[in-house]
Amino acid sequence: MTRTVLALTLMTTALLTGAAPAETEDAVEETSRNLAYCGSQVSTLAWFYQGVVNDGSPEVQPQLDGLLSMQSIFITQVERAGAETIDLFKAMTKASVNDLVEELQGSQDQAALALSHVNTNVRGCANLYFEKIEDDETSRNSADQ
């Protein structure tokens, strides 16, 4: 979880300092969509963990705290991306939470698989943004030489 938070913090720093190369309109749209999707997955998992804590399992509070930190970073980036990305983030989050609720009401195996899927998405998003930061740094270093 620490690596994930670090990766997202580095991503935010790279985006704020303008480290990202110039992008086409399609790439910007895809980036906004990916940002909204990743934010929605983190928010969905945070929603689940909040429910677990509220139901009397305080031992998962550290995981919830990490997810809330990640969620805050994504929300900040979504807000910076503009109104369309905010709307997309909200719609994706609502759909993701509703899908998870539906899956959680099924069998225990179905619920576990659905939760695992959201967790995998969150990890994948963190890896995606971590790789983007590494790619940006490599590009910058190559340009400096």
N, C-alpha and C positions, 0 to 999 in steps of 0.2 A: 504494500500500500504506500510505503514511503517513496518508492521509486516512481509510482504513479503520480503522486503529488509533486515530486521533483520534476518529472517530465512535463507536467502541465504548467508548472511555474516557469520552466525554461521556455516552453512554447509561448506563453504569454509575454515573456521578456522579448523573445525574438520578434513577435508580432508587433509589440509596442515600439521597438527600436527600428522598425522598418527593414528588418533583415530579410524578409521574404522578397523574392525576385518579382519583377513586374508580371502580372498575371492577366490573361485574357478574361473577357466577360464570362465565358463558360466556366473557366477555372475558378473564378470568384464565386459564381453561383454554386458550383460543386463544393467548394470550400465552405460556403455558408450552410449548405445542406448537411455536409459531414459534421460541422460544428453543432448544428441544431440536433442532429441525430445522436451524437456522442453526449451532448448535454442532457438529452432526454433519457438516455440509458442510465447515466449517473444519477439523475433525479429519480428515476424509477427504483433503482437499487437503494438509494437513500430513503425513499418513501417506505420501502419494505423494512429496512433496518430500523427506521423510526418506530414502525409498528411493533417490531420484535422487542425493542427497548420498552415501549409503552405497555406491552403485555407482560412485563416483569422479568426481562432478561438483560440486566444491566451489563453483563459480561461482554456484550457486543458493542458497547458504547464507543470503544476506540475505533472500531471499523466504521461506525456511523459518523464519528468525527472526521475521519479521513474522507469519507464520501461527501460530507457537507463542505469540506474544504475544496474538493474537486468541483463540486456543484457550483460553488461560489465563483471559481475561476471560469468555468464554462458560461455561467450566466453573465459575467462581466464581458466576456468575449462576444456572446450572442447579442448583448445590448449594443456593443460597439459596431456590430455588423449591420444593425439597422432594423427597422420595423418589420420588414418581410421575414428576416431570420428569427426575430422574436416570435412572430405569429407561427412560423413553422416549428420552432422549438416547443411552443405551448401545445400545438396540435399533436406533435409527435409524442410529447410527454403524456398527454391525456390518453392517447391511443395505447401507448406502452403500458401505462398503469392499468388501464381497463383490460388489456390482454392478460396481464399478469394476474389480476384479480380473478378473471375467468378461469385461468389455468390453475390457480391455487384452490379453486373450489372443486376441482376434479380429483382424481386419485392421487395418492401420495407420490407415486412415481411421476405422474404428469406434473404435479406441482414442483417436485424437485428438478425435473428437466427444464421447466420454464424458468425457474430461478437460476439454474446453472447457465441457461442461455443468456439471460440478462447480465450475469456476472462475467461471462466470456466476452460479451459485447463491450462491457466497461474496460476489461483488460485489453481488448483489441484496440479500443479507442486510445487508451493511454499509450500503447505501443505505436500506433499510427502517428500520434503527435510527437512521440519521442523520436521516431525515425525522421519525421519532417524536420525537427530541430537539427538532428545530425546532418541531414542532407543540406540544410541551409548553411550550417557552419562549414561543411566541406566546400560548398559553392563559394562562399565568402573567402575562405582560405585560398582556393584556387585563383580567384580573381585578384587577390592581393599579391600573388607571386608574379 
